[in-house]
C-alpha cells in the first residue's frame, strides 16, 4: 500500500482533506459539500504551488475549514440557482 508523502500529510491541503474525510465519516458533513470543498482545496493548493505570493499570504486563510465550507456552500447554492 502506498503511503501518502509526509509533506502531503502536514501541508494545509493534506490536513484539510483529512479533516473533511473525518467529518464525512462521522456524518457531520454532507458528502456533496465535502466533494466541493475537496475540489476547492485542490485548486487552492495548485495555485499556491505556482504563486509564491499567494502561498505566503491568502492561502492559509482560504484553507481554513470554515472559510472553505463557506465558499463551497456559496458555490453549491449558486449552481442550484442556475438550474432553477
Secondary structure, DSSP 8 states (H G I E B T S, - for coil): -----HHHHHSHHHHHHHHHHHHHHHTSS-HHHHHHHHHHHHHHHHHHHH-HHHHHTHHHHHTSHHHHHHHHHHHHHHHHHHH-
